[in-house]
Amino acid sequence: MSAGISDLNLVAPKLSRLHLHVLLNEHIDFLQRFIDQLRSLTVVFDAKESYNFYSLQPVGLHELVIDRRDKGMTKSERNASIAFFKRLHQLRRLELRVKFIDSVVLHTIADRLGQLLHLSLQVTEGTIELKHIANLTRLETLRIVAGRVNLQHVHLPALRSFELGSDELPGTYLEGIEGLMAFHRLRSLTLINVKIYPEVLQLTPTYSVERMVLAHYRRIDETHLQILVKRFPALRWLRISHCHGLYKREIDKLKRMLPDLAVAFDEVKSDRI
């Protein structure tokens, strides 16, 4: 929206979802007009400044996306942001795309959002330590995009779907991989170029995961694949997408070894990365 947004006399009584790019504080003032009726809000900050966003009262929000990829969530904004999230009593889905998240801020925010069902955290710098969201006992789906992720000291009893990594990163380094086996209700696991070998050899098999996606691995071989799959003996559906090092003959062999496993596979036609 343009910088002249304050001149608009917009009436939208049925507006419940809004996607807004923020360049000026004037845009936050515009958002204030509709904040009481919104159920879903996506805010993309095209400047590093958050203006007076955290002073809003979006008490009816069920879904919130905050995109501040050029700025981290730092201690300097802690008090304002904590007070903001404390007001979101009805929030069920949260997505944060930021440069980094200070661990104290993440812990304190999560402490105020025990009702969350869906969470996505995307950072370009630093480590995400899941122990800071360990109190989200109702969380059902989780997506983490970070260069490093630590699974130690966390138990999410309701978690059913977990996605790690991104094709936009050179790789995700996972610490405390045994934490995967602590999610006893986990049914779907997606790993996108997550560096877990040879740590996977140490895993005790879990019978919870039924669906798995492996995607955008720069290098994965047949042995690695077989070891990983055997750690999830209840697996019934596997998708392998854009993984260098695997070819049709390896997948056919896997199918013969595990005839009850349905495999979807697209072969990378070149080993050149």
Phi, psi and omega in degrees: 000151188281168181292343180271027187295332181293342180279350182281133174255075188267128176243120182217076187295339181259005181294122179232346179231136182216135173243116188231130172265128186252120176243336185221159175298336178301327180289326175292323176298322176296317179300325181302330182296331188244000190299329183291334185259354184284140172249337180222129183222130171241123180240120178251116179270111179274000173232162182289335182286138177266355181055223181255032182303318185287355176271354180293162181237069183275062190291341182264003184293136172255331181227136180217130173239125175243118182247105177228063188293342180265002184216142178270165173268102190254170179296335182296335179255008189302308185299316181293316183291323179296316178298323179297307183293333179296336181277351188271065187292335184259001184293130179242336182228127180228133175230124178243122175242103186222169179294315174199164178234121175298135186300323179294320179295314180299315181299315184289322177297312181299328180295337181265354189238046182297347182272357185299139175253331185225130182221135174229125178239124181230117179231154177256349179223150173085182182250140171261118177257115186292345178300338181284348176243019186297340182276000180277071189286348178261358185298129182252325179230140183220133175232128179234124174240110181197157178292330177222138179225133180246121182263004184291146173061043177220140175220114181248094192294338182260358187295127181242336182223129184224124177240130181235136172093177181201148177288351178276349180259151175293346178160160175241125181264122186256125175254144180068045184301335179298343176298335177302324184282354178273350180270086192287344179256007181294127180246330184232128182230126178241124179240119182246099181052047179268126184276100184232358181263133013265010183303332181299336179298336184272355186284138169277130183305145176238143184257019183268317187288127180248337182231137179220142174238129172244124187217146170058038173281131179288334177200118175216135182247175185299318181297315178303313182298313182296318179298317181296312183298322181293342176283353180231072187294345177273002183299130179238346181216127182227130175244130178239116187229125174056050179248115180288136176108350178247138182228174186303321183294325177293322180290320177298321178296318179298320179296323179292322179292325185231076186296339180274358182265121174276128185237126171254129189217132169239126187274133172286125188280348180221145176274358181282120184257000000 
